[in-house]
Amino acid sequence: MALTLAASAYASGAAEARYEGGPIPAGHHIEGEPRLDLVIAGAGAFVFPYGLGVGFAAEADFPNQTGWLVVPVGGPFLTLATRDGCHADESCVGEKLLTAALVTDGLVQALGVATLTLGLVLERKVLVPDESAWRVAPSRVGTGHGVVAIKRF
């Protein structure tokens, strides 16, 4: 006969459940948690264009005021405001594409920061047990018998 100690989630279900109104069950209370879906989406929407902009500018040694791209959200707009524009004797197709890319970069970064902020501010309500409880019970462990410790979080 073997004696084994194992921890697992409480068998009665999830430790937390989304609260959608109604009476609060005995032994539970309501807590708020960040909206991780919005936090992750916002972080991705910010980091991707920010990293691309800084990476491309750094690779080219930050030419023509692109050093401003290291400033989050405002950097693309500061770059547009301070860089040398297209001259009359040159083709301006590349400059127009760069302008569109910088504006898009700044807008997507701003949208990402706004989404991330909303995810942190707008909390999701969940039901949480009032206290954690340990339970020890006999159990089959592999081909033998043992003791299992069960923890409800």
Secondary structure as UniProt FT lines:
FT   STRAND          7..9
FT   TURN            11..12
FT   STRAND          17..18
FT   TURN            26..27
FT   STRAND          28..33
FT   HELIX           36..59
FT   TURN            60..61
FT   TURN            64..65
FT   HELIX           66..70
FT   TURN            72..74
FT   HELIX           75..82
FT   TURN            88..89
FT   HELIX           93..121
FT   STRAND          124..129
FT   STRAND          133..141
FT   TURN            142..143
FT   STRAND          144..152
//
